[in-house]
Amino acid sequence: MDDTSSTGRTVDIEVGSQEVITIDLDILDPNPEDVLELLKDGQCKIWVWTKLAGEYWRRGYLEAAEKIARTAIESFQANGNPSHLPPIYSMLANIQIAYARKAPKVILPDARQDLMKDEKPKEEYYREAAQLLNTGERVGAESGETVGGTLSFLTRGIQQLATRSMDDALRSFDGVLIEKPTNLVALLGKARILFARRNFRDALRIFQDVLRYNPRCLPDPRIGIGLCFWALDQKSKAVAAWQRSVEVNPSEWPAQLLLGLEAINSSKHDGTSEADRASLFLQGTRLINMAFKANQKSAAAANALCEVFLRKGELNRALKLAERTIQFADTLTILTEGYLRAGRVSHAEGSLTYATKYYTAAVDGQPKHVIGAIGLAQMQMQNDEIAAAIHTLDTLLQAPSPQRSTEATVMLASLRAHPRPGVSSSDVAQERAKARDLFDRVIKGSESDELRINGQSMPKNSRLIIDDMEMHVEIARLWQGENLERMGKSLKEALRISVGTSRSDSRLLNNLAALQHLEQHYPEARSLYEQALIIASSLGTDQGEAMSTTILYNLARVYEEQGEETLARDAYEKLISRHPEYVDAKIRQAQMLGNLNRHNDAHDLLKQCLASQNNNLNLRAFYTYFLIQTNLPRPAKEFVFATLKDHDKHDIFSLCAAGWIMYNQARESRDTSPKGIEERRRGFQRSAEFYEKALHLDPLCAFAAQGLAIVTAEDALGLLGGALSTVPVVDDVQRRLKNAREALDVFAKVRESIDDGSVYFNMGHCYYARDEFDRAIESYETAWTRYNDSHNVPVLLCLCRAWYAKATKDQQFTAMKQALRYAQMAYHVQPNDKAIVYNIAMVQQKSAEMLFAISPAKRTLKDLQRVIDQAAQAQKLFASLALDKSPMVPYSRDLADQRRKYGDSMLRKGDEHLAAQRLFESEAQAKVDAARRKRQEEKERQEEIERLRMEALRKEAEKLAEERKLAREQAMQWTQEVKADSDEERERKPKKPRKAKQEVGSGDEVEPKKKRRGKLKKPTSDGDGEDQAMFSEDEEVERPAKKRRVKKAVVRDDDEEEAATRAPPQVHPQKKQKEFKSKEMLSDTDDEMS
């Protein structure tokens, strides 16, 4: 039975021996039952079955095509002709692959919108396709017929490409291309593989070849061409390729999807106007919607459209599209995007469980995906899993492949800065340090030159983060207590952002003012406080009232620091009138009253505060300080011990105050009995115990460390400077030196923490104890000048003592004058202190004693007279001090009287020292005057000798100049005469024809010339030298020129003039020389020489 095919779009099938039925391929019935009956009855060849099945497939009737192929297998197997079936098996495999393209890759069991439980996954279709291909190959092998190479290789390659077996697929396509280099299917498959391997240029070339071979090819190679151009950063060419694809194939969806995505991305550019952005976004949305309608099984189209609905707030449709993306995604990137959008939709709905599940799936697929990690961290934070959130963000930002994300970095820094329960203090400090580093990385990244080098602006999201006021406030909070400069910088940046948004925050102004306040920049702090107070007062809410109260208190403190006590008092009274329970304002009022020596009023005010807030530790600390400052040590001791016993035994301030009280009580004890000494030792030990306990509670407590160092320096736990000593004094001195050195080490560390003059004051004591008076003076002066403590009498007296000790040790009168100056300054501050008066008298008397003891050469009459006058004044002071009838004086009257008597005996020698000093200075002055006169005489003698020498030189120079002038005039006269004679002789001489000179190089004539000129060579050189000497003004002695030499110079001048206009004639040199000689010239020359 023969089957014939028409030349048109028809297939003829012969049924029986007479009947032929023609099937028109353009009007196929969707139901293939009639066609199947014809094919079985006619027992058609295999190509007819494949032809019809392929035509049904091309028209979209995939199930009908599959039914025809499977019926063909049954028919041929029933007829016993299975060897013809390999093409049918290949077609069935391709049909399964076509089914797989529209099948979900994964099926979500808990999908809420896009339910796919009844669908077969792609893997089943791919597995069935592979089985069909293997069956076809086996059938062909069993029948001994070779399997169709091209069809089999192409089908196998398509199946391998679909299952991501890239290497095997490439080998299959290469096998086809070896035989048929222009096979479009193989070329498209190879180009896709090269594109997946990021070999964009080779992929582009192959796609262009396909387009050249068949411009109407489907799938359209222009899609691949555009993708390659986009990957090569030639985006305009990519868009052009996709636009052409839409023009050629308007019903195909891939180009529409790509153009839609490109339009939406273009709408995000910063340089685009709002109208253009809206237009591009609408255009992109329309194209994506068209693409999704054309192929609702496209994961890429569903993913893009999901973002659109997510932005619109249509969460149900967005969730359905996100689930569609997850179930139909072919690549890991699209799958991750689907999980992310599903997580975002669930997050927006408040379904944290689903959101956590989707974000986790996204991060599991791509651990370095920024949005996935941030989303998962947010869910972990919602579930109070802060450590897990930190780990998630750490994994994202750390190696390997660390991601640069400003959002994730800021988020991680904030998490680390937030204290968490169960974390030790050391770990908290480390976390804060890491948070500071992360924030620094963000700030430096925003200031880097990378963006400026590329000529780009900072991305909008990064700019929003950098301009986040809360972030800078958090940075300032991290630097609080660590670095006030960095804290202030962050607060200023936050204030700048706040002002830029036209909503200045009074809290920022208050904090900045507080920093300026701490830096003692009071005018700046006052201005900022006042601005903050105005803004806070305008709020009018409870929060505004609370802020106004705090800011007004701070402003009052600035008034107080600036000495404007009236303004400060008014501010405190205003605060108390509005908030009578405001204890801090009352404390400052008490302090101001205490400064005015109104201690009773201050005491009453503090008692009122204690009555209302007895448990306020700050109030109790200030009351302890007040009792100590008002010289009430016993009540202070009782109060501080009550604080430790009844309120807080771990209060650092109370422990330090107790240590100080016990130390001073023991130090001032004068009981020398054994019991008193033991109590004194016990007091020192308890003082040290209090300081040690404070340091144990707070190792960084500088005040406790300083107190313990003071105890160590004074050897309070040892021998008390010999007071309790039972060992030799030498050992006691060595012990004190060692203790002072140890205390200095502690003070050096305390100095880094406490910005107070007391540290330098204590260091000066230690240096003084070690007899390092220069360093002691340096420390005391730092405490006196650096901290504006110019009225601190103890510091002034210590400076006086240090200079006095230095003067005594080095016998320096200048140091003694410094000691007197500081003592007098202390006296001006406290003129009623008799101990200072005694010290002044002592220094004045010691000054006179020092100058009396040194030789006249080391003192001056002026200084001696001054110290004698001061010693006389000291005598009056000692006399008045010795006669003082006060019941208690801070000195010994007997010592004052002894000093007065000693001064009387010393001053009796004053006149003798003055006379000796006057004699010494007069003799010294006489010697100086004599030496000065001698030097002056010698100077005048030397000046006279120099004047005479210069006069002689001047006369000699004038004489020499005159001689040179005469010689120059005579030489000019000789020259004129010689020239005149030569002209006359030349006129008288008959003219003869001259022969031209031989050129240099004719050997016959050069030799005689040399010989004749040799006779004149010596006089010529001599003559030249004489002429040079005659006309040189630098020569000191002139020599008379010889006549012959002058004549020769004239002749040479003539010859040079003639040579300039014509060639010289050949004249015998000897004759020429004789020709120019004259008797007159010779006689003149002879006369001159004689």
MARDRENTI-80060 format. One record per residue (C-alpha): z, x, y. Coordinates in steps of 0.1 Angstrom, whole numbers, plus 5000, padded with zeros to 4 digits. Example, Ala and Ser with C-alpha at 12.3 -4.5 7.8 and 13.67 -1.06 7.14 Angstrom:
BEGIN
507851234955;507151374989;
# end
This chain:
BEGIN
500050005000;498950155033;500750115066;498750165097;499950185133;498050065162;497350275192;499450045215;503049945216;502749765182;503349835145;501249685118;502949605085;500749505055;502349235033;500649185000;496949284997;495549055024;498048995051;498949235080;501649145104;501749315138;505149365155;505049405193;507649665202;507949535238;509149195227;511549265199;513848995187;517549105191;518148975157;516449215133;516648995102;512948895102;511949265108;514149375079;512449115056;509049245066;510049605061;511549545026;508649325015;506049565028;507849865014;507050065045;507150435049;510150595063;508650655097;508150285102;511850225096;512850505120;510350385146;511650035146;515350145145;514650385174;513050115194;515949885190;518250165200;516250235231;516549875241;520349885237;520549705204;522649965188;524049745160;520549625151;519349985149;522250075127;521549775105;517849875101;518850235092;521450125066;518949875051;516350155048;518850355028;519550065005;515849985001;514750344993;517650394969;516750074951;513150184948;514250524936;512950724965;516050874981;514251194989;512651035020;516050945035;517151255055;515551135087;517350805083;520650985078;520051195109;519350875129;522550715116;524451015126;523050995161;523850625162;527450715153;527550965181;526250705205;529050475194;531550755200;530350795236;531650445243;534750465221;538250575233;539350925225;542950825222;544550485220;547750425239;550150235216;552250115246;549450045270;550349765294;546949685310;544049845291;544649735255;542449925230;544349875197;541349705180;538949985189;537950275167;538650625183;535950875188;537151095160;536250845134;532650815147;532351185148;533651225113;531250955100;528351135118;529251455102;529451295068;525951135073;524551475083;525951635052;524651355030;521251385044;521251765038;522551715003;519851444995;517151675008;518451964987;518651754955;515151634959;513851974965;512451884999;513252075029;515251905056;513451855089;514452155109;514252035145;515751695139;518551825117;519352115141;519351885172;521551625155;523951885143;524052055177;524751725195;527551645171;529051995175;528751965213;530551635212;533351775192;533652085215;532352335189;530552525215;529652835195;528252635166;526352405189;524852695208;523552845175;522052515166;520252475199;519052835199;517652775164;515552485178;514452685209;513252975187;510652745172;510152515202;511152685235;510352375255;512452125235;514251935262;517151815241;517952175230;517552305266;519852035280;522452115253;522352485259;522552435297;525752215292;527352485271;526552755296;527952535324;531152485304;531452855300;531052895338;527753075335;526452865364;523353065373;521853065338;522752695334;520952625367;517852795356;517652595323;518252265341;515452355365;513152435336;513852095320;513151925353;509852115356;508852025320;509651655324;510551515359;511451175343;513751325317;516851135308;519651235310;518551355344;518651735347;519251685385;522851595377;523351935360;521452115388;523751955414;526852055394;525652415392;524952425429;528352285437;530052545415;528052815433;529352685466;525952545477;527152195483;524352075505;521852155477;524051985452;524151665473;520451675477;519951705440;522151405433;520551195460;517151265445;518551165411;519650825426;516150775440;514450855407;516950675385;518750405406;520250245376;521950565363;525650605372;526450985371;524751065404;526350765420;529850875409;529351235421;527951125455;530950885458;533451165451;531651395476;531751125503;535551065498;536251445498;534151475530;536351205546;539351435542;538051715564;540151785595;537151825618;535851475610;536351195635;538250885625;535150665625;533250905603;536150935580;536350555575;532550535570;532550815544;535550675526;533950325524;530650475513;532350685486;534350385474;531150175471;529350435451;532250485427;532550115422;528850095414;529150385389;532150215372;530349885369;527350065353;529650235328;533050095325;533850345297;533550645320;536850815323;535651005355;534650685372;537850505362;539950805374;538250805408;538450425412;542150435402;542950655432;541250405455;543350115441;546450325442;546050385479;545350015484;548649925466;546949725439;549149875412;548149655382;544449745386;545350105393;547450115361;544649965340;542150225354;544650505348;545150395311;541350365308;541150725321;543650845296;542050675266;538450775274;538951125288;536851395272;538251695291;541851815296;541451795334;540451425334;543151355308;545851525330;544551335361;544851005341;548451085331;549351175367;547950855382;549650645355;552850835364;552350765401;551650395395;554850375374;556750565400;555650325427;556550035405;560050175399;559350225361;561050565359;560950575321;557150535320;556650765350;558751035333;556750995301;553351025319;554451315341;555751495310;552451445292;550551585322;552751895324;552551945286;548751945289;548652175320;552052345326;550852495359;549652165374;551252135408;551351755412;552451705376;555351955380;556451795413;556251445399;558251545368;560851725390;561151405411;561851195380;564451455368;566151435402;566151055399;567851095365;570351335380;568951625360;568951885388;568952185365;565952045346;564151985379;564852345390;563552475357;560352265360;559552405395;560552755385;558052745356;555352635381;556052905407;556853195384;554653425362;552453395343;549853245366;552253155395;551052865416;551052875454;552352545465;554252495497;555552155486;556952285453;558452595470;560252385496;561452135470;562852415448;564552575478;566252245487;567352195451;568852545449;570552505483;572252185471;575652255453;575852115418;578952035398;579952285372;578452585389;580752875398;581153005433;579253325424;576353125410;576352905441;576053215463;573153345442;571453005444;571852995481;570353345484;567353235462;566952925484;566853145515;564253365499;562053065490;562352925525;561453265539;558353275517;557252935531;557753045567;556053385562;553253205543;552652985573;552553295596;550253505573;546953625586;545053505556;544053175571;543153335604;541053595587;539053325569;538653145602;540252835588;543152615600;546252545581;545952255557;547351925570;549951895542;551252245548;551352185586;553451865580;555852065559;556152345584;556752095611;559451915591;562651925613;564951855583;563652165565;564552395594;567952225597;568552295560;567452665565;569952685594;572652535571;571952805545;572353085571;575552935585;578253195580;575753455569;573553535599;573953345632;570753495645;568653345617;570653025620;569852995657;566153065651;565952785626;567752545649;565452635678;562452565656;563952235646;564652145682;561052235691;559751995665;562251735677;561151765713;557451755702;558051415686;559751285718;563051225700;565351515708;568251515685;571651565701;573051715669;570552005672;571452055708;575152055699;574652305671;572552535692;575152515720;577852605695;575952915685;575553015721;579252945725;580153175697;577953445712;579853405744;576753285763;578753025781;576152905808;573552845781;576052675759;577252455787;573652345796;572852255760;576152065756;575451865787;571951775774;573251675741;576051465757;573451275778;571351195747;574251095725;575650875752;572350685755;572450595718;575250335722;576050305685;579150405666;577350725655;576550795692;580150755701;581250995674;578651245685;579651205721;583351275712;582551595694;580151725721;582551645749;585251835731;582952135728;581952105764;585552115774;586052435754;583252595774;584852485806;587952645794;586252965785;584552975819;587952935837;587152595850;590452455839;590252145861;586952035844;588452115810;591651925816;589651615828;587451635797;590451655774;592151365792;589051155789;588851225752;592551135747;592150815767;589250705745;590750845712;594550885715;594651015679;592351305688;594651585678;592251875686;592151775723;595951765725;596152105709;593852245736;595952075763;599052235748;597352575749;596452535786;600052435794;601252745775;598952965796;600652815827;604052905812;604852535808;606052595773;608352295772;605552055781;603252215755;606052195729;606551825735;602751765732;602651945699;605651755686;603751435693;600751565674;602951655644;604551315645;601151145640;599451395617;602151605600;599851695571;597151845594;597052205583;595152315614;597752155636;600552325617;598752655619;598552625657;602152525660;603152835640;601053045664;602752865694;606252945681;605453305675;603753345710;606753185727;609153435710;610753185686;610553385654;613253195635;611752845640;608352995632;609653135600;611252805590;608152605599;605752825581;607852825549;608052445551;604252435553;603952655522;606652455503;605852095512;602152085521;599952365507;601352675490;597752815490;597152785528;595653115538;596853095575;600453015565;600453305540;599253555566;601753415592;604553445567;603553805560;603453885597;606853725603;608553905574;607054235585;608154205621;611654085610;612054385587;610554625612;612854525641;615954535619;618554785632;621154745604;621655095590;624154995564;623055025527;622754645525;620754625557;618354895545;617954715512;617254385531;614754565553;612954705523;612954365506;611454215539;608554465538;607954395501;607754025507;605454075536;603054275514;603354005487;602253735511;599253945522;598354015486;598453645477;596253555506;593753825495;593853695460;593053345472;590353475496;589153825490;587253815523;590353735544;590154015569;593453925586;595353965553;593654295546;594454415581;598154315577;598354495544;596654805560;599354805587;602054795561;600355085544;599855285576;603455265586;604655345551;606755025551;606955025513;607755395511;610055605532;609755425565;608855735583;611955915572;614355635579;615155595542;614155945532;616056155507;613256405503;612156685526;610456585559;607256785550;606556555520;607256255543;604656385568;602056435540;602656085527;602255935561;598956125567;597656005534;598655645540;597055655575;593855765559;593955485533;594655235561;591755365581;589455295552;590654935551;590354895589;586755025588;585954735564;587954485583;586054585615;582854455599;584354115596;586654065626;585154105660;588454165677;590054455696;593154445674;591254625646;590354915669;593954915682;595254955647;592755225640;593855415671;597455405657;596255555625;594355835642;597355895664;599555935634;597056185620;597156385653;593456305658;594056225695;590356225706;589455955680;592655765688;591655755725;588155645715;589555355694;591955255721;589255255748;587055045726;589754795722;590454805760;586854795774;584654645747;586554325744;587454275781;591154335774;591754515806;595154355812;596554435777;599554645785;600154765750;596654915748;597155075782;600455235771;598855355739;596055515759;598755675781;600555805750;597355945733;596256125765;599856255770;599856395734;596456545738;597456715771;600656845755;598856985725;595857135744;597657215776;595057025796;596056905830;592956675832;594256495801;597656455817;596056305848;594356045825;597755965809;599255905844;596255685854;596655455824;600455435829;599955335865;597455065855;599954925831;602554925859;600154725881;599954455853;603654455846;605454595877;608854475864;608654675831;611154965835;609955135804;606555185822;608355325852;610155565829;606855675814;605255725848;608155945859;608056135826;604256205829;604656315865;607456555857;605556685826;602456745848;604556975871;606057155842;602557215827;601157355858;604257575864;603857715829;600157825832;598758115851;597558085887;593958145876;594057815856;595357595884;594557515920;596757495950;595657135956;596657035921;599957225923;600857065955;600056715941;602156755910;605056895930;604856585952;604656365921;607556545905;609556475936;608656105933;609656125896;613056255906;613555945927;612455725898;614755895873;617655865897;617055495902;616655445864;619855635857;621755425882;620355085870;623254855862;621254605841;623054515809;619954595788;617354855796;614454975774;615455345778;618455575777;620255615811;621655945799;618156075792;616955955826;619856145843;619156455822;615456435833;616556415869;618756715866;615956905848;613556815876;615956945903;616157285886;612357285881;611457195916;613557475930;610857705918;608157495935;608057695967;607858015947;604857885927;603157755958;603558095975;602258275944;599358035942;598458075979;598558455975;596458445944;593858215959;593758415992;593258735972;590658565951;588958425982;588858775998;587258915967;584758635967;583958686004;583559065999;581259015970;579358755990;578958996019;577759275996;575259045980;574058946015;573659306027;571859405996;569559105999;568759196036;568059556026;565659445999;563959206023;563459486048;561959716022;559659436011;558659366047;557759736053;555759746022;553759436031;553159576066;551759906051;549559706028;548259496056;547359796077;545559966049;543659646041;542559616078;541459976078;539459926046;537859616059;536759796091;535260086070;533359836049;532059666079;530659996094;529160096061;527459756057;526059776092;524760136087;523260046054;521359756070;520059986097;518860246071;517159976052;515259846082;514160206092;512960286058;510959966056;509360036090;508360386080;506960276047;504860006065;503360266089;502460516061;500860236041;498660136070;497560496076;496760566039;493060496029;492760216004;491560305969;490560085941;493360035916;492959995880;494759725861;497959825843;497759865806;499559595787;502659675769;501759775734;498960035741;500460345726;498260595745;499660495779;503160395771;504260745761;503360925793;504960645813;508160695795;508061065800;507461045838;510060765843;512560965823;512661215852;513760945876;516060755852;519260925861;518860915899;517760555896;520860445877;523060645901;521260495930;521760145916;525460215912;525760345947;523960045962;526259825942;529260005956;527960005991;527359625993;530459525973;533459405993;535859455964;535759835966;538560005985;536760335991;533160366004;530960655995;527860756016;524660666000;521960935993;518660906012;516560925980;518460645964;518060415993;514460495996;513960425959;515760085963;513260005991;510260105971;511459895942;511859595965;508359645977;506959685943;508659365932;507259175961;503759295953;504159225916;504958875924;501458815939;499159055920;498959295891;500359645900;497759925902;497860225878;499260495901;500860815888;504560765893;505161115907;502461075933;503760735943;507260865948;506061155970;503960915990;506960726002;509061026012;509361116049;510861406068;512761186091;514461006063;515361336046;516761486077;518861186085;520261196050;521061566052;522761516084;524961246070;525861446039;526761746060;
# end
